[in-house]
Amino acid sequence: MSADDVLAFTIQALREMNYYTDDTDADSMLGPSGVDLDSLAVSELALRVEDQFGVTFDDDDIETLAIMTLGEFAAEVAKRAELIPQADAARG
């Protein structure tokens, strides 16, 4: 999975959440100066991404996500997803 896959999923999820995405791209901010997600919407988006890609976010992460661009968010999710098999192997 690549950051591009995460970006495409994220934009689709935003559409499903009834956000305007026609001008949304990797440089769009998630927060007020971009897509304009409030904290509840950021949490909902994070849950959708967690379900799709198997990553997790804690409360501190949610605050940080709101100030990221979609590209930064997608890269972070892709990075966390790459670490999942390594974490499973270390436990196993």
Backbone torsions as a table, in degrees:
resi	resn	phi	psi	omega
1	MET	NA	136.9	-178.1
2	SER	-111.9	168.4	175.3
3	ALA	-61.2	-31.9	177.2
4	ASP	-63.6	-38.4	176.9
5	ASP	-63.5	-43.6	179.6
6	VAL	-65.0	-42.7	179.5
7	LEU	-59.9	-46.9	179.4
8	ALA	-61.4	-44.1	178.4
9	PHE	-62.2	-43.3	-177.5
10	THR	-63.3	-43.9	178.5
11	ILE	-64.0	-41.0	177.0
12	GLN	-63.6	-41.7	178.3
13	ALA	-62.2	-40.5	177.7
14	LEU	-62.7	-39.2	176.1
15	ARG	-60.5	-45.2	-179.6
16	GLU	-64.4	-26.6	177.8
17	MET	-86.6	7.6	177.3
18	ASN	69.3	34.4	172.9
19	TYR	-98.5	144.8	177.8
20	TYR	-72.1	123.5	-175.2
21	THR	-126.1	7.2	-177.1
22	ASP	-59.0	-36.2	-180.0
23	ASP	-102.0	12.6	-175.5
24	THR	-86.1	131.5	175.9
25	ASP	-146.0	-169.8	-176.0
26	ALA	-61.1	-24.1	-179.1
27	ASP	-89.3	-3.9	-179.7
28	SER	-75.2	135.0	175.8
29	MET	-76.2	147.1	175.8
30	LEU	-74.6	-33.5	-174.4
31	GLY	-81.7	-156.6	-171.7
32	PRO	-57.8	-30.2	-177.6
33	SER	-88.8	12.8	-179.5
34	GLY	-142.5	-109.1	-178.9
35	VAL	-67.8	-24.2	176.8
36	ASP	73.1	44.3	175.3
37	LEU	-78.7	134.1	171.2
38	ASP	-86.5	178.3	-173.8
39	SER	-62.4	-35.7	178.2
40	LEU	-65.8	-41.9	179.0
41	ALA	-67.5	-37.7	176.2
42	VAL	-62.0	-41.4	178.2
43	SER	-63.6	-42.7	178.3
44	GLU	-63.1	-43.7	177.9
45	LEU	-61.8	-43.4	179.0
46	ALA	-59.8	-41.6	178.4
47	LEU	-62.9	-42.7	178.3
48	ARG	-61.9	-42.2	179.9
49	VAL	-68.4	-40.4	176.9
50	GLU	-58.5	-46.4	180.0
51	ASP	-63.1	-39.8	-176.3
52	GLN	-75.1	-41.4	-170.2
53	PHE	-113.2	-3.9	175.8
54	GLY	76.0	14.8	177.8
55	VAL	-92.0	168.0	177.0
56	THR	-130.9	150.8	176.3
57	PHE	-128.5	138.2	174.0
58	ASP	-99.8	-178.9	-175.7
59	ASP	-60.4	-38.2	178.5
60	ASP	-64.9	-36.8	178.5
61	ASP	-62.1	-39.5	-177.5
62	ILE	-59.5	-42.2	178.4
63	GLU	-63.1	-40.5	-179.7
64	THR	-68.2	-37.5	-178.6
65	LEU	-59.1	-36.3	-175.7
66	ALA	-64.2	-19.9	-179.2
67	ILE	-105.6	9.8	178.5
68	MET	-91.6	158.1	166.5
69	THR	-81.8	165.6	176.3
70	LEU	-61.1	-36.6	178.3
71	GLY	-64.7	-43.2	177.6
72	GLU	-64.3	-41.7	178.4
73	PHE	-61.4	-47.2	-179.7
74	ALA	-61.6	-41.5	178.8
75	ALA	-64.5	-40.3	179.1
76	GLU	-64.8	-43.8	178.6
77	VAL	-63.3	-45.2	179.3
78	ALA	-60.6	-41.1	178.7
79	LYS	-63.7	-45.4	179.2
80	ARG	-64.9	-38.4	179.8
81	ALA	-65.2	-35.0	177.4
82	GLU	-65.0	-29.1	-177.8
83	LEU	-79.4	-17.4	-176.8
84	ILE	-59.5	-50.6	179.5
85	PRO	-60.9	-34.5	179.4
86	GLN	-67.3	-41.0	178.9
87	ALA	-66.4	-41.4	177.8
88	ASP	-62.7	-40.9	179.8
89	ALA	-66.2	-37.4	-179.7
90	ALA	-67.6	-32.6	178.4
91	ARG	-79.0	-30.1	-169.6
92	GLY	-78.4	NA	NA
